[in-house]
Structures are given as structure tokens and as C-alpha cells.
Amino acid sequence: MKKVTLNGSFPMIRAAVMGPVVRALDQSGADCDALLEAFGMSRRLLSNPYEILPLTRYVAAFERAAEVLGEASLGLRLGSELQLTELGPAGLVFLSSPTLNAAMRKFTLALASWQNTTSCEVLRDDEWPIWTYQIASPQIWPRRQDAEYSLSTMCNMIRLVRGAAWNPVEVHFEHAAPADLKPYARIFRVPVRFQQPFNGVILRPQDLDASLKSADTQMARMMERHATDLIANDAMPHSIVEQVRDLITRRLAHEKLIVADIAKDLGLSHRSLQRHLAQEGTSVRQILREERQRSVAGLLERDGLTNAAIARAVGYADATVLWRATRSWKK
């Protein structure tokens, strides 16, 4: 089986991040197992917090959970309740660092052991420092729940080490403002701006220099080493079929799908990829057909989409090609 690591370019995240979402679904009495199955996950898979999941599935499952629960601000709430241990070494590095500046900087570095293809950093170019967070892949959208969860989590972590009375200066989100702004006022207690270039928590300069009572030099070193080891050495088994499926899904409407290019992204030769898939009883062509069928079924449920638009969305030249393909699927 092909091994995939978090330090590659394919968007991945550790299974531990699904913990708060699963708990919220279970506590509400919702059918958590059905939701997990819809996104190719299961409790058994998530029982290993170090298991690697496609980032696309995590983000989409989070969005669906908010819909199922009827709680638009689910990410905000879960971030405010999070236990630092659920962030793996990144959370413990934050807790044990000597200053908030060091905590945020080391947290950002260690976070790469928990999820990749994410841009987050502390910017100090202007008068007000800002911690930014953004999934680097624009194809992963919508992603409101993940963004709000991440910024709520950061404010929660800072309050754990600075005191519950601490507040940021402002909070920024890349998505549009929702109808109900009360949850933002309750969680952040400061102005919140939407449709910004990136998600961010704005701080005061003196915040970063403050000493943390939770500082533990030995613990910080251990967790930094653990994060480094995970990034450099930890390879988790992940189905080659699922890797191909996710690559196809991401590229379906944006570029011509070439087997050799998919193989290259997975670190395999064209022949090796074909052999691996044949052993699993499938092929790139079959997976592509399945994903097109799935995408077309979903797009047909949307109002206002023409057949031409649906055809383009799944990589077909025009509506006629789509019509021919759908006829062949029924045979």
C-alpha cells in the first residue's frame, strides 16, 4: 500500500480533529454514523487520533454537521470548548511556551504535524500583530466552520494562558457575514469583520510579550521534537484508491485529467499506479466515471444550473457529451 505523509502537497489532516464534531453529533442524538459514512469515515477509523484523513472530507463533514444540527455557529462553539490535548503536540507546545509570542509561533510550526496545506502565521508588520489562518487550497469551499473553529480555538487557547478576561482587538473572516451575529459577540467580545483577505485574530503588541504562567521548557522541547518527528517520519497507510478519488474530485472541473499526472502527484510511475489500482479491482477510468456520476447527481439537485454548466463542472466539453455519458452510465 502506498504511504502518504502530512508533509506532502495533498491536503491532509489528523483524525483527532473530528473528535469535537463527533461529540456534538452524539450529544444531540443525531445519526453520527450515517454522516461519517457519507464522507468515507467511521468511528473505527477515527479511533486512532493519528490516522490521516483528506482535508476536503473533514471540512465538508464539518459543514454538513452544522446543517444536521441546525447550528450555524457550530465551529465557534466547539472552538471555545476545545481541550488543548486534542490539537496534539501543537496544543501542548502552545501551553508550555514562555511567552504568547513564542506560543503562537511554535504552535504554528507544530500545527504542520496535524494538518498540511494550511497557511498560518503571526504578522507584525503593522502596529497591531495578527495571527492569520487560511486553508491554502481555494477549491476547498465552503469552509466557514473550519475557519470559525480555528479562530475560536486560538482565542480559547490564549484565554487559557492569559486569563478568561482577555480579548483580541478584532477578528477577521474571509467568508460573508451570516444573518445572526450574536454568537460572534458572545465568543469574541470584540468587533468582527467579514469578507476579509484572510481569517485572523488581531492582538495588542503587549499581548505577545506577556509571560505565561503555564510555561514548561522541558515539555515544550518534548512536544516540538514530537511534532518534528511526526512531520519528518510518520507515514500513515492510506488507500491508493481513495487518494486517486480525492485527486480526481479536486481537479474534475479545473484541468484535463491525465493518468501520468495523477501518478506523479502520488509519487508513482504510470505503470505502478495502474498495477496498484488493478489489485484493488478498479482503474483511473472507473474512478473518474464514478466521481463524475456522483458530481452530476449532486449538481442536478441545484436550482438554476444548465446542462452546459453541469457538463463543464465535471470536465465535459458540452451538454451533448454529458448526455452521451449519462446514457452510457445507465447501460
DRENBAKE-581381 format. One record per residue (C-alpha): x, y, z. Coordinates in steps of 0.5 Angstrom, whole numbers, padded with zeros to 4 digits. Example, Ala and Ser with C-alpha at 12.3 -4.5 7.8 and 13.67 -1.06 7.14 Angstrom:
<r u="0025" v="-0009" w="0016"/>
<r u="0027" v="-0002" w="0014"/>
This chain:
<r u="0000" v="0000" w="0000"/>
<r u="0002" v="0007" w="-0002"/>
<r u="0004" v="0011" w="0004"/>
<r u="0002" v="0018" w="0005"/>
<r u="0005" v="0024" w="0010"/>
<r u="0003" v="0030" w="0012"/>
<r u="0009" v="0034" w="0009"/>
<r u="0007" v="0032" w="0002"/>
<r u="0002" v="0037" w="-0002"/>
<r u="-0004" v="0033" w="-0002"/>
<r u="-0009" v="0036" w="0003"/>
<r u="-0009" v="0032" w="0010"/>
<r u="-0011" v="0033" w="0017"/>
<r u="-0010" v="0028" w="0023"/>
<r u="-0017" v="0024" w="0025"/>
<r u="-0017" v="0027" w="0032"/>
<r u="-0020" v="0034" w="0029"/>
<r u="-0026" v="0030" w="0028"/>
<r u="-0027" v="0029" w="0036"/>
<r u="-0031" v="0035" w="0038"/>
<r u="-0035" v="0034" w="0032"/>
<r u="-0037" v="0027" w="0033"/>
<r u="-0038" v="0029" w="0041"/>
<r u="-0043" v="0035" w="0038"/>
<r u="-0047" v="0030" w="0034"/>
<r u="-0047" v="0024" w="0039"/>
<r u="-0050" v="0029" w="0045"/>
<r u="-0055" v="0032" w="0040"/>
<r u="-0058" v="0025" w="0038"/>
<r u="-0056" v="0026" w="0031"/>
<r u="-0054" v="0020" w="0027"/>
<r u="-0047" v="0021" w="0027"/>
<r u="-0045" v="0014" w="0024"/>
<r u="-0049" v="0016" w="0018"/>
<r u="-0046" v="0023" w="0017"/>
<r u="-0039" v="0020" w="0018"/>
<r u="-0040" v="0014" w="0013"/>
<r u="-0043" v="0020" w="0008"/>
<r u="-0036" v="0022" w="0008"/>
<r u="-0032" v="0016" w="0008"/>
<r u="-0030" v="0016" w="0015"/>
<r u="-0032" v="0011" w="0021"/>
<r u="-0031" v="0011" w="0029"/>
<r u="-0026" v="0005" w="0028"/>
<r u="-0022" v="0010" w="0023"/>
<r u="-0023" v="0016" w="0028"/>
<r u="-0021" v="0011" w="0034"/>
<r u="-0014" v="0013" w="0032"/>
<r u="-0012" v="0020" w="0033"/>
<r u="-0006" v="0020" w="0029"/>
<r u="-0010" v="0017" w="0023"/>
<r u="-0009" v="0021" w="0017"/>
<r u="-0016" v="0024" w="0013"/>
<r u="-0016" v="0028" w="0007"/>
<r u="-0017" v="0035" w="0009"/>
<r u="-0023" v="0036" w="0004"/>
<r u="-0027" v="0031" w="0007"/>
<r u="-0026" v="0034" w="0014"/>
<r u="-0028" v="0041" w="0012"/>
<r u="-0034" v="0038" w="0008"/>
<r u="-0036" v="0034" w="0014"/>
<r u="-0036" v="0040" w="0019"/>
<r u="-0040" v="0044" w="0014"/>
<r u="-0045" v="0038" w="0014"/>
<r u="-0045" v="0037" w="0022"/>
<r u="-0047" v="0044" w="0023"/>
<r u="-0053" v="0043" w="0018"/>
<r u="-0055" v="0037" w="0021"/>
<r u="-0055" v="0040" w="0028"/>
<r u="-0058" v="0047" w="0026"/>
<r u="-0053" v="0050" w="0029"/>
<r u="-0050" v="0055" w="0024"/>
<r u="-0044" v="0057" w="0029"/>
<r u="-0042" v="0050" w="0031"/>
<r u="-0035" v="0052" w="0029"/>
<r u="-0035" v="0058" w="0034"/>
<r u="-0038" v="0054" w="0040"/>
<r u="-0033" v="0048" w="0039"/>
<r u="-0027" v="0052" w="0039"/>
<r u="-0029" v="0056" w="0045"/>
<r u="-0030" v="0049" w="0049"/>
<r u="-0024" v="0045" w="0046"/>
<r u="-0018" v="0042" w="0050"/>
<r u="-0011" v="0043" w="0048"/>
<r u="-0009" v="0036" w="0048"/>
<r u="-0014" v="0035" w="0042"/>
<r u="-0009" v="0039" w="0038"/>
<r u="-0003" v="0034" w="0039"/>
<r u="0004" v="0037" w="0040"/>
<r u="0001" v="0044" w="0037"/>
<r u="-0003" v="0045" w="0043"/>
<r u="0002" v="0043" w="0049"/>
<r u="0007" v="0047" w="0045"/>
<r u="0003" v="0053" w="0046"/>
<r u="0001" v="0051" w="0053"/>
<r u="0008" v="0050" w="0055"/>
<r u="0012" v="0056" w="0052"/>
<r u="0015" v="0062" w="0056"/>
<r u="0011" v="0068" w="0052"/>
<r u="0005" v="0069" w="0048"/>
<r u="0009" v="0071" w="0042"/>
<r u="0013" v="0064" w="0043"/>
<r u="0007" v="0060" w="0044"/>
<r u="0004" v="0063" w="0037"/>
<r u="0010" v="0062" w="0033"/>
<r u="0011" v="0055" w="0036"/>
<r u="0004" v="0053" w="0035"/>
<r u="0004" v="0055" w="0028"/>
<r u="0010" v="0051" w="0027"/>
<r u="0008" v="0045" w="0030"/>
<r u="0001" v="0045" w="0027"/>
<r u="0004" v="0042" w="0021"/>
<r u="0004" v="0036" w="0024"/>
<r u="-0003" v="0036" w="0025"/>
<r u="-0005" v="0039" w="0018"/>
<r u="-0002" v="0041" w="0012"/>
<r u="-0003" v="0046" w="0006"/>
<r u="-0005" v="0051" w="0011"/>
<r u="-0002" v="0058" w="0012"/>
<r u="-0002" v="0061" w="0019"/>
<r u="0003" v="0066" w="0022"/>
<r u="0004" v="0072" w="0026"/>
<r u="0005" v="0078" w="0022"/>
<r u="0008" v="0084" w="0026"/>
<r u="0009" v="0089" w="0020"/>
<r u="0004" v="0094" w="0022"/>
<r u="0002" v="0097" w="0029"/>
<r u="-0003" v="0091" w="0031"/>
<r u="0000" v="0084" w="0031"/>
<r u="-0005" v="0079" w="0027"/>
<r u="-0005" v="0071" w="0027"/>
<r u="-0007" v="0069" w="0021"/>
<r u="-0010" v="0062" w="0019"/>
<r u="-0013" v="0060" w="0012"/>
<r u="-0013" v="0053" w="0008"/>
<r u="-0009" v="0054" w="0002"/>
<r u="-0013" v="0051" w="-0003"/>
<r u="-0018" v="0055" w="-0006"/>
<r u="-0022" v="0049" w="-0008"/>
<r u="-0024" v="0047" w="-0001"/>
<r u="-0030" v="0052" w="0000"/>
<r u="-0035" v="0053" w="0003"/>
<r u="-0030" v="0053" w="0010"/>
<r u="-0034" v="0057" w="0015"/>
<r u="-0034" v="0052" w="0020"/>
<r u="-0027" v="0050" w="0020"/>
<r u="-0025" v="0058" w="0020"/>
<r u="-0029" v="0060" w="0025"/>
<r u="-0027" v="0054" w="0029"/>
<r u="-0020" v="0055" w="0028"/>
<r u="-0020" v="0063" w="0031"/>
<r u="-0025" v="0061" w="0036"/>
<r u="-0020" v="0056" w="0038"/>
<r u="-0014" v="0061" w="0038"/>
<r u="-0018" v="0066" w="0043"/>
<r u="-0020" v="0060" w="0047"/>
<r u="-0012" v="0058" w="0048"/>
<r u="-0010" v="0065" w="0049"/>
<r u="-0015" v="0066" w="0055"/>
<r u="-0013" v="0059" w="0058"/>
<r u="-0006" v="0062" w="0059"/>
<r u="-0007" v="0070" w="0060"/>
<r u="-0014" v="0069" w="0063"/>
<r u="-0021" v="0069" w="0062"/>
<r u="-0022" v="0076" w="0061"/>
<r u="-0017" v="0077" w="0055"/>
<r u="-0020" v="0080" w="0049"/>
<r u="-0017" v="0081" w="0042"/>
<r u="-0017" v="0087" w="0039"/>
<r u="-0021" v="0085" w="0032"/>
<r u="-0023" v="0078" w="0029"/>
<r u="-0023" v="0078" w="0021"/>
<r u="-0026" v="0072" w="0017"/>
<r u="-0026" v="0071" w="0010"/>
<r u="-0033" v="0069" w="0009"/>
<r u="-0039" v="0073" w="0008"/>
<r u="-0043" v="0075" w="0015"/>
<r u="-0048" v="0071" w="0017"/>
<r u="-0055" v="0073" w="0019"/>
<r u="-0054" v="0072" w="0026"/>
<r u="-0048" v="0076" w="0029"/>
<r u="-0050" v="0075" w="0037"/>
<r u="-0045" v="0068" w="0037"/>
<r u="-0039" v="0072" w="0035"/>
<r u="-0040" v="0078" w="0040"/>
<r u="-0041" v="0072" w="0045"/>
<r u="-0035" v="0069" w="0044"/>
<r u="-0030" v="0074" w="0041"/>
<r u="-0033" v="0080" w="0045"/>
<r u="-0030" v="0085" w="0040"/>
<r u="-0032" v="0088" w="0033"/>
<r u="-0032" v="0082" w="0028"/>
<r u="-0031" v="0084" w="0020"/>
<r u="-0032" v="0079" w="0015"/>
<r u="-0030" v="0078" w="0007"/>
<r u="-0023" v="0080" w="0009"/>
<r u="-0017" v="0077" w="0005"/>
<r u="-0016" v="0072" w="0011"/>
<r u="-0018" v="0070" w="0017"/>
<r u="-0014" v="0073" w="0023"/>
<r u="-0014" v="0075" w="0030"/>
<r u="-0011" v="0082" w="0032"/>
<r u="-0008" v="0083" w="0038"/>
<r u="-0004" v="0088" w="0042"/>
<r u="0003" v="0089" w="0042"/>
<r u="0004" v="0088" w="0049"/>
<r u="0000" v="0081" w="0049"/>
<r u="0006" v="0078" w="0045"/>
<r u="0011" v="0080" w="0050"/>
<r u="0007" v="0077" w="0056"/>
<r u="0010" v="0072" w="0060"/>
<r u="0006" v="0065" w="0061"/>
<r u="0005" v="0062" w="0068"/>
<r u="0004" v="0055" w="0064"/>
<r u="0011" v="0055" w="0061"/>
<r u="0015" v="0049" w="0062"/>
<r u="0021" v="0049" w="0058"/>
<r u="0022" v="0041" w="0058"/>
<r u="0015" v="0040" w="0056"/>
<r u="0016" v="0045" w="0050"/>
<r u="0022" v="0042" w="0048"/>
<r u="0019" v="0035" w="0048"/>
<r u="0013" v="0037" w="0044"/>
<r u="0017" v="0041" w="0039"/>
<r u="0021" v="0034" w="0038"/>
<r u="0015" v="0030" w="0037"/>
<r u="0012" v="0035" w="0032"/>
<r u="0018" v="0035" w="0028"/>
<r u="0018" v="0027" w="0028"/>
<r u="0011" v="0027" w="0026"/>
<r u="0013" v="0031" w="0020"/>
<r u="0019" v="0028" w="0018"/>
<r u="0018" v="0021" w="0019"/>
<r u="0011" v="0019" w="0021"/>
<r u="0008" v="0015" w="0015"/>
<r u="0001" v="0013" w="0015"/>
<r u="-0002" v="0008" w="0011"/>
<r u="-0008" v="0011" w="0006"/>
<r u="-0012" v="0007" w="0001"/>
<r u="-0009" v="0009" w="-0006"/>
<r u="-0016" v="0008" w="-0009"/>
<r u="-0018" v="0014" w="-0004"/>
<r u="-0012" v="0018" w="-0006"/>
<r u="-0014" v="0018" w="-0013"/>
<r u="-0021" v="0019" w="-0012"/>
<r u="-0019" v="0025" w="-0008"/>
<r u="-0015" v="0028" w="-0013"/>
<r u="-0020" v="0027" w="-0019"/>
<r u="-0025" v="0030" w="-0015"/>
<r u="-0021" v="0037" w="-0013"/>
<r u="-0019" v="0037" w="-0021"/>
<r u="-0025" v="0035" w="-0024"/>
<r u="-0027" v="0042" w="-0027"/>
<r u="-0021" v="0045" w="-0027"/>
<r u="-0016" v="0041" w="-0031"/>
<r u="-0015" v="0036" w="-0036"/>
<r u="-0014" v="0029" w="-0032"/>
<r u="-0008" v="0025" w="-0034"/>
<r u="-0006" v="0019" w="-0031"/>
<r u="0001" v="0020" w="-0031"/>
<r u="0000" v="0027" w="-0028"/>
<r u="-0004" v="0023" w="-0022"/>
<r u="0001" v="0018" w="-0021"/>
<r u="0007" v="0023" w="-0021"/>
<r u="0003" v="0027" w="-0015"/>
<r u="0002" v="0021" w="-0011"/>
<r u="0010" v="0019" w="-0012"/>
<r u="0009" v="0013" w="-0017"/>
<r u="0010" v="0011" w="-0024"/>
<r u="0004" v="0011" w="-0029"/>
<r u="0005" v="0003" w="-0029"/>
<r u="0006" v="0003" w="-0022"/>
<r u="-0001" v="0007" w="-0021"/>
<r u="-0005" v="0002" w="-0026"/>
<r u="-0002" v="-0004" w="-0022"/>
<r u="-0004" v="-0002" w="-0015"/>
<r u="-0011" v="0000" w="-0018"/>
<r u="-0012" v="-0006" w="-0021"/>
<r u="-0010" v="-0010" w="-0015"/>
<r u="-0016" v="-0006" w="-0012"/>
<r u="-0020" v="-0008" w="-0017"/>
<r u="-0021" v="-0001" w="-0021"/>
<r u="-0018" v="0004" w="-0025"/>
<r u="-0017" v="0011" w="-0026"/>
<r u="-0022" v="0011" w="-0031"/>
<r u="-0027" v="0007" w="-0027"/>
<r u="-0026" v="0012" w="-0021"/>
<r u="-0027" v="0018" w="-0026"/>
<r u="-0033" v="0015" w="-0028"/>
<r u="-0036" v="0014" w="-0021"/>
<r u="-0034" v="0021" w="-0019"/>
<r u="-0037" v="0024" w="-0025"/>
<r u="-0043" v="0021" w="-0023"/>
<r u="-0043" v="0023" w="-0016"/>
<r u="-0042" v="0030" w="-0018"/>
<r u="-0047" v="0030" w="-0023"/>
<r u="-0052" v="0027" w="-0019"/>
<r u="-0051" v="0033" w="-0014"/>
<r u="-0051" v="0038" w="-0019"/>
<r u="-0057" v="0036" w="-0021"/>
<r u="-0060" v="0038" w="-0015"/>
<r u="-0058" v="0045" w="-0015"/>
<r u="-0063" v="0050" w="-0018"/>
<r u="-0061" v="0054" w="-0024"/>
<r u="-0056" v="0050" w="-0027"/>
<r u="-0056" v="0049" w="-0034"/>
<r u="-0054" v="0042" w="-0037"/>
<r u="-0048" v="0046" w="-0040"/>
<r u="-0046" v="0049" w="-0033"/>
<r u="-0046" v="0042" w="-0030"/>
<r u="-0042" v="0039" w="-0036"/>
<r u="-0036" v="0044" w="-0035"/>
<r u="-0037" v="0043" w="-0028"/>
<r u="-0035" v="0035" w="-0029"/>
<r u="-0030" v="0036" w="-0034"/>
<r u="-0034" v="0035" w="-0040"/>
<r u="-0034" v="0040" w="-0047"/>
<r u="-0041" v="0041" w="-0047"/>
<r u="-0048" v="0039" w="-0045"/>
<r u="-0048" v="0034" w="-0051"/>
<r u="-0042" v="0030" w="-0049"/>
<r u="-0045" v="0030" w="-0042"/>
<r u="-0052" v="0027" w="-0045"/>
<r u="-0048" v="0021" w="-0048"/>
<r u="-0044" v="0020" w="-0042"/>
<r u="-0050" v="0019" w="-0038"/>
<r u="-0054" v="0015" w="-0043"/>
<r u="-0048" v="0010" w="-0042"/>
<r u="-0048" v="0010" w="-0035"/>
<r u="-0055" v="0007" w="-0035"/>
<r u="-0053" v="0001" w="-0039"/>
